[in-house]
Amino acid sequence: MTEAVRRAGSTPTPAPTSVMPSARRLDIDRIRADFPILGETVNGKPLVYLDNAASAQKPVPVIEAMDHYYRTSHSNVHRGAHTLGDRATVAFESARETVRAFINAASTREIIWTRGTTEAINIVANGLASMLKPGDQILVTHMEHHANIVPWQMVCERTGAELRVVAVTDEGELDRQSFSEQLTDRTRVLAMAHVSNVLGTINPVREMVAKARAQGVITVIDGAQAVPHLKVDVRELDCDFYAFSSHKLLGPTGIGVLYGRESILEQLPPFQGGGEMIERVTFEKTTWAALPHRFEAGTPAIAEAIGLEAAIQYFDGLGREAVEAAEQALLQRANELVETVPGMTVMGTAPHKVPVLSFQIQGLHSSDIGTLLDQQGIAIRTGNHCAMPLMERFGESGSARASFAFYNTLEEVDQLFRALTKLQRLFAG
């Protein structure tokens, strides 16, 4: 184990400055009643769901919105000359407008439906490949999810461009000096996570985007772990692309969002060909539809878009400051309890984090921790979290990860640490 792994208890995580002491509190009991699955039992124990960074649970309004659509309005969108087609199209495009407002994009033309963050990044990488040449550089960071590494490696293989990497400090923050050194006059793309899925670190995206754009670099932000916890304003960040997934934001699986600056989207070739993304087709030539539809070939995930809209409306109804305050309270409790488990160390002690705790316990393999906790009804994630390069940087093959959401309780945090203490005593010696 390297110096990069430090005890979380030694570095308390302060609440973001946006969270004011006067922020209203969430009614956790009422909120938990909105999530049917939280009443489930696992192995005879009440479920304690702490795997929210992988996928958040769904409230009743999301479930009901999708059910209502299928019961009353299902049809394909945009081309139906009948009432159901009109209903479906109106609902589908209403969801696009809700997403636009949620991230403050300038126009719905900048909101592309995708299958998730992974596909969104692939759309951008594929499109930008036509603009790259040997000697160009693509800059990523050492804390990226595989979804923001592998597509760029594939682009480098196709174009002869070079992949460069911004280092991560022992505390789990991006190394600003490394960023300055790696950002050169040959850099063409900066692709980075807004929030690390392993460390929970909130990266200084606005600052880094500003420096990159000053040199004419195209900026691509993986926001999958940010949108459930932070207010995201793409115009304030001034990024060119921003991607996120529905299922981490209380919505359904199978749909995500790519925001793209309209002036750049207009220059990108389509990712897939087929219906919906065309203007006119002849055997001699095909012309593309206007934005956003040129990137949405085939029948879209209509019910899922409606579900995402319901998720955003539910989330907005809670109040952003109240959500942040509740989640930071959970993380603070977890940080305080780390010291109570002998041999427990935490990856990432950055002062600004979302409620993610990746950890090891000396003498216990992470997969064993996950299995043993599951026997007590506690759901966490184990493994490399699709971030092998970051694990290697910290000298680990994997970790256990507990990730919290606003619907979790302080008692559930306590249950986690009581269980970990028990495991340590029984198995780690």
C-alpha positions, 0 to 999 in steps of 0.5 A, a space after each residue: 500500500 502506498 502513501 496515496 492511501 490515507 485515513 479519511 478521518 484525518 481529513 474531514 470533508 467540509 460541506 460545499 460553500 453553496 450549502 448554507 446553514 439555513 438550508 431546509 432539511 429533507 424529510 427523510 422518512 417521507 422521501 424513503 417512502 417514495 422509493 419502494 425498493 428501500 423497503 425490501 429485505 436481503 438475506 432476511 435483513 432490511 436493505 441498506 443500499 449504498 451502491 448509488 454511484 453505480 446506479 441510484 434507486 427510482 422513486 414512485 413518480 418515475 415508475 408511474 410516469 413510465 407506466 402512464 406513458 405505456 398505458 395511455 400514449 405509447 407510439 413512435 415519435 415525430 412521424 405518426 399522423 395520429 393522436 397517440 403519435 402526437 402525445 408521444 412526441 409532445 412528451 418526448 420533446 418535453 423531456 428534452 426541454 426539461 433536460 435543457 433547463 436542468 443543465 442550462 443549455 442554450 437550446 434543445 438542439 444541443 441536447 442529444 439522447 444517447 444510451 448513456 454516458 459511454 455512448 455519449 463520449 463515443 459519439 464525441 470521440 468518433 466525431 472528433 476523430 475526423 479533425 485529428 492527425 498524427 502529432 495531435 494530443 488528447 489529454 485525459 486524467 489519471 482518475 478517468 472511468 474506462 469510458 473516458 479512456 478507451 474511446 480516446 485510445 481507439 481514436 489515437 489508433 485511428 488517427 495517430 494522435 497521442 494520449 497524454 495523462 494529467 497526474 493525480 496527487 496522493 490526496 486524490 486531487 488532479 495535479 495542477 502542475 501536471 495539467 499545466 505541463 501536459 497542456 501543450 500547443 499540440 493538445 486538441 482535446 481535453 476529456 475529464 471527469 467532473 467527479 471521480 467515481 472512485 475517489 469522489 473528488 470534485 475536480 476544478 472543471 471550470 478552471 481547467 476548461 478555461 485554460 484549455 479553451 484559451 488554447 483552442 482545445 475542445 473540452 469534453 466532460 464526463 458528468 456521470 457522477 456529478 449531476 446526482 450531487 452538484 448543480 451543473 450549468 454547462 454555460 457557466 462551465 463553458 465546456 464544449 461537451 458534457 455527458 451524463 446518464 439517467 440511471 445515476 440521477 433517479 431515472 431509468 437505465 438505457 438513456 443518457 444525455 450528450 450536451 454539445 455546443 451547437 457550433 461544434 455539433 454542426 461540424 461532427 459527422 453522424 455516429 450512426 445511420 438509419 431512420 430519423 437522422 436523415 433529411 433525404 435519402 437517395 441511392 446517390 446521396 443522403 443528407 442529414 437531419 438538423 440537430 439534434 436528430 442527426 445523432 439519434 438514429 432509429 426509434 429512441 428510448 421514449 419511455 425512458 426519456 419521460 422517466 428521466 424527466 420525472 426524475 429531474 422534476 422529483 430531484 428539483 422538487 427536493 431543493 439542491 441545497 437540502 440534498 447537498 447538505 444531507 449528503 455531506 452529513 452522511 459523508 462527514 459521519 462516514 469520515 468520522 467513523 473510519 478511525 473506529 475500524 482497525 486497519 481501514 484506509 480510504 482512497 481519496 482525501 480531497 477536501 471537496 468530495 461527493 459522498 463516495 468512500 472507497 476503502 480497504 481493510 487490512 487482511 480482507 479482500 474487497 470482494 470478501 467485504 462485499 459478500 460478507 456485507 451482503 449477508 447483512 443486507 448491506 449493498 456496496 460495490 467492489 472491484 476496480 470500478 472501471 478505473 484500473 489505471 487509477 487503482 494502479 496509481 494507488 497501488 491497489 487491485 481494487 477497493 470496496 466502495 460505499 456511495 451514499 444518496 440523500 435517501 440514505 440515513 445516518 443510522 445506515 452509515 452507522 450500520 455499515 461501520 458496525 458491520 465493518 468492525 465486526 468483519 475486521 474482528 472476525 476475519 482480519 485479526 
